[in-house]
Amino acid sequence: RLADDDTQAEMYMAAVEILRTKGYRQYEISNFCRKGQVSRHNLKYWTGGEYLGFGPDASSDFGGRRFAIVRDLQAYIEGILTGGTVLRELQEVAPRERAGEYLMMRLRTASGIDPAAYEKQHLLPFAPLEKALIKCKENGLAEKTYDGRWHLTPEGYLVSNAIISDLLLAQENSI
């Protein structure tokens, strides 16, 4: 049987504290490491970097497009040998969707959101989002660093889906 939500939250907070006291730092909502040992693969994904996947069922996000390769090994081999199609999905990602992904993914990380980078990359105002983040800060769910970045606290990670939903709504209503 799975623990109820409150017990899971207590277990998560206990794990955060135990790992902290053992010299691990939390660099992402569910990832911890010793100093200098972050997973570059994970951070590439969580920070919205481009990546290429090769082979059956590989996924990629490159050049503003997301694509995936066929899952079946034989279909993949045949496609390569004959110059046929090996893509099973190809999606152009709309700019506002990328902006939402920036919020969603970056708030999973300890480094969080850079307001200036958000505005520069996505040409959207950060002020509506900051209003929501200030409310989160008042409730101990978010913090603003000395250099102006916003990130969630461990308590904020527990309710990150709700926070992200609020930010996406604020983003959707912005001009």
C-alpha positions in Angstrom: 0.0 0.0 0.0 1.2 3.5 -0.8 1.5 6.0 2.0 -1.1 8.8 2.0 -0.2 12.2 0.7 0.7 13.7 4.1 3.0 10.7 4.9 4.6 10.9 1.5 5.3 14.6 2.0 6.8 13.9 5.4 9.0 11.2 3.9 10.1 13.5 1.1 11.1 16.3 3.6 12.9 13.8 5.8 14.8 12.5 2.7 15.8 16.1 1.8 17.1 16.7 5.3 19.0 13.4 5.6 20.6 13.9 2.2 21.6 17.5 3.1 23.2 16.4 6.3 25.2 13.7 4.4 26.7 16.3 2.0 24.3 16.0 -0.9 22.7 19.0 -2.4 19.3 19.1 -4.1 19.8 20.3 -7.7 16.4 19.2 -9.0 13.0 18.3 -7.5 14.0 14.6 -7.3 17.7 14.6 -7.7 20.6 15.1 -5.2 24.3 14.9 -5.6 27.6 15.6 -4.0 29.3 18.8 -5.0 30.2 18.9 -8.7 28.4 15.6 -9.5 25.2 16.8 -11.2 23.8 14.7 -14.0 24.5 16.7 -17.2 21.9 14.6 -19.0 19.2 15.5 -16.5 20.1 19.2 -16.5 20.2 19.4 -20.3 16.5 18.3 -20.2 15.5 20.4 -17.2 17.1 23.6 -18.5 15.6 23.2 -22.0 18.8 22.5 -23.8 18.8 20.8 -27.2 19.5 17.1 -27.4 19.6 14.4 -30.1 18.7 10.8 -29.5 19.8 8.0 -31.8 18.4 4.5 -32.3 15.0 2.9 -31.9 12.5 4.8 -29.7 15.0 7.7 -29.2 13.6 11.2 -28.6 15.2 14.5 -29.6 14.5 18.2 -29.2 16.6 20.1 -31.7 16.2 23.2 -33.9 12.8 24.1 -32.4 11.4 20.7 -33.2 10.7 17.6 -31.2 10.9 14.3 -32.8 11.0 10.6 -32.0 12.3 7.5 -33.9 10.2 4.4 -34.5 10.2 2.0 -31.6 10.5 -1.2 -33.6 14.1 -2.4 -34.2 13.3 -4.0 -37.5 11.4 -1.0 -38.8 14.3 1.2 -37.8 16.9 -1.0 -39.5 14.8 -1.2 -42.7 14.3 2.6 -42.7 18.0 3.2 -42.4 19.0 0.6 -45.0 16.4 1.7 -47.6 16.5 5.5 -46.9 12.9 5.2 -45.7 11.2 6.9 -42.8 12.4 6.3 -39.3 10.5 9.2 -37.6 7.3 8.4 -35.9 6.6 11.9 -34.5 7.6 15.3 -35.5 6.3 18.4 -33.7 7.1 22.1 -34.1 6.9 23.7 -30.7 5.1 27.0 -30.6 6.9 29.9 -28.9 4.3 30.3 -26.1 4.5 26.5 -25.4 8.3 26.8 -25.1 7.8 29.6 -22.6 5.6 27.4 -20.6 8.1 24.6 -20.7 10.8 27.0 -19.5 8.7 27.7 -16.4 7.7 24.1 -15.9 11.2 22.6 -16.3 13.3 25.4 -14.7 11.1 25.4 -11.6 12.1 21.7 -11.1 15.7 22.9 -10.6 17.4 24.5 -7.7 18.7 27.3 -10.0 15.1 28.1 -11.0 13.9 30.9 -13.3 15.9 33.9 -14.4 13.4 36.7 -15.1 15.6 38.6 -17.6 16.4 35.4 -19.5 12.7 34.5 -19.6 11.8 37.9 -21.0 14.6 37.9 -23.5 14.0 34.3 -24.8 10.3 34.4 -24.8 9.4 38.0 -25.3 6.8 37.9 -22.5 6.6 40.0 -19.4 7.8 38.4 -16.1 5.9 40.8 -13.9 2.6 38.7 -13.8 4.6 35.7 -12.9 6.5 37.5 -10.2 3.3 38.5 -8.6 2.4 34.8 -8.2 5.9 34.0 -7.0 5.8 36.7 -4.3 2.7 35.0 -2.9 4.5 31.7 -2.9 7.4 33.3 -1.1 5.1 34.7 1.6 4.0 31.1 2.1 7.5 29.6 2.2 7.1 27.9 -1.1 9.6 30.0 -3.2 12.6 32.1 -2.8 14.3 34.9 -4.7 18.1 34.7 -4.8 20.5 37.7 -4.5 20.8 37.7 -8.3 17.1 37.9 -8.9 16.4 34.2 -9.8 13.3 32.5 -8.4 13.3 28.9 -7.3 11.0 26.7 -5.3 11.8 25.6 -1.7 11.6 21.9 -0.8 8.1 22.7 0.6 7.3 24.3 -2.8 8.4 21.2 -4.6 5.7 19.3 -2.8 3.0 21.5 -4.4 5.0 22.4 -7.6 2.2 21.3 -9.9 -0.2 23.8 -8.4 2.4 26.6 -8.5 3.3 25.8 -12.1 -0.4 25.8 -13.0 -0.8 29.3 -11.5 2.2 30.5 -13.4 1.0 29.1 -16.7 -2.3 30.7 -16.2 -0.6 34.1 -15.5 1.5 33.5 -18.6 -1.5 32.7 -20.7 -3.2 35.9 -19.6 -0.1 38.1 -20.3 0.3 40.0 -23.5 
